[in-house]
Amino acid sequence: MSIQIGVIGAGQCSLEIERLAEEVGREIAKKKALLICGGLGGVMEASARGAKQEGGVTIGILPGFSFEDANPFIDIPIVTGLSHARNVLVVRSSQAIIAVEGGYGTLSEIGIALKLRKPVVGLRTWDVSKKIVTVETPEDAVKKAISLIKKTS
């Protein structure tokens, strides 16, 4: 079974954050892991785009009712109709979470991950718990996520 890494972050972000998220996606694909995200824009789209650039597989867990809501870099769109409640599915489907900046939706996913004892790696994100492993680069984020997955498996 492939490693499944969730990438979370805001649906709208700066170009700088977009570049970081894209690199996270590339690094996930280089490690032959699956990328799971919320399937929409911003950090989600940038990370999926990066993964696709490296031939990776992307899964988008969508909040709405239509496959067409997925960004163009999602291979497997999962339509939930659950709105923000789909955040639980993003976390549950991931073995570790990489949070790239983000807003309140990202914060909710971090909280869910911590509650479920899933590893959380933070790249310029919320500083709300000592359990979030803070890193400085996308490469470090993916290496740390994989290391934590192997440690907890």
Secondary structure, DSSP 8 states (H G I E B T S, - for coil): ---EEEEE--SS--HHHHHHHHHHHHHHHHTT-EEEE-SSSTHHHHHHHHHHHTT--EEEEESSS-GGGS-TT-SEEEE---GGGHHHHHHHT-SEEEEES--HHHHHHHHHHHHTT--EEEES-----TTEEE-SSHHHHHHHHHHHHHHH-
